[in-house]
Amino acid sequence: MSAILAQVSFITLLFGTLGNYSSLFGDGSNLFSCVVASLVVWVLSFLVLRGVNQAVVVNTVVVIAKIVPIVVVVVAIILGGAFSWDVFTENFTGTGEISLLDQVKGTVYTTVWIFIGIEGAVVISGRGKNTKIAGQATIISFSSLFALYFLISFLSMGVMPAEELAALSNPSLGGVLEAVVGPWGAALVNAGVIISVGGAMFSYTILCVNSAFGPAEYGAFPEILAKKNKNGAPTWAVITTALIIEVFILVIYFNSATFQACYALSTSAIMVPYVFSAFYYFKVVATGADKEYENGKRFFPWVIAIIGAVYGVWLLYASGITYIFVATMLYAPGTLMYLYHRKKTGKKMFESSFDAVVCIALMAAAIAAVVMTANGTIAWF
């Protein structure tokens, strides 16, 4: 669900950026944008059905398209002397109207969102030579992203006041570069966004499909989602993914959803799995099941486990109750698929009474979320 909602986020960003060149696309969520987006979704699905070997070339082009504008921004700000320490310190200290804690809480979804997809290396690790490569790819990707985002965030805060930064339209980095070098800067960033987001949609189509195919292959989803065509692509996983994306395209059209609203939903869907991943690693370290235990190397794993678990609790606290309720609405359909498959294959509906309690609590929360959405207590967009 997170990957599917990320696709929807890319759609609003891509066509919102194209709106800078043609009014036909509006803000990225009008009728014309949604129709074109639907065509793009099915074209990408068709490409995946033909096999995923093209992904390597596409990803290479995407990475270059992302990095070039960012590097230009960093170099232009530094060499052009556009960074002002006084502007930065004023932005850093803020106006005092919002507490530091609330400011940090307010950035949680943004900071998690920019690293969403990092788990993609693990999701498709079965296509790699070994799991070690997937681990290395994850660490290298995370470190590279962190360095780039830190640089552009830090430097941008010294270019113009926070009020002006906040007023920039997406992609906001284009507005920063335009302020430094002129209109061609915005054009460069816009072009980079169009290429990179278009490519990311292809990559995320593969990620979405694998996220449906994997559970089906392991018996958690209906086996039809694991059936492959002659090209080795899971046909019904591709079709089902495309249909769900179509539903959300209709949702963003009727709600005029923005890029920020869509990525907040995508983040809320992945937040709990991220937290459980951290908790599970803590359990692995605590029980001595990690490989480092065999060699007596215990300090570093414990540090990572504790930081991950504590940060996970912080994420849930900072995200707020609204998006947690929204997440339950996203999880509930998947739970129904799981229960259906368990019954069809003659397996016990639940492995333990605790699982049954968790399922009932999830369904109750999802029903409550539907009711609160209907009466306007919570809003998705």
Salt bridges, closest charged atoms under 4 A:
GLU223 OE1 - HIS341 ND1 3.27
GLU223 OE2 - LYS344 NZ 3.48
ASP290 OD2 - ARG298 NH1 2.87
GLU351 OE2 - ARG342 NH2 2.57
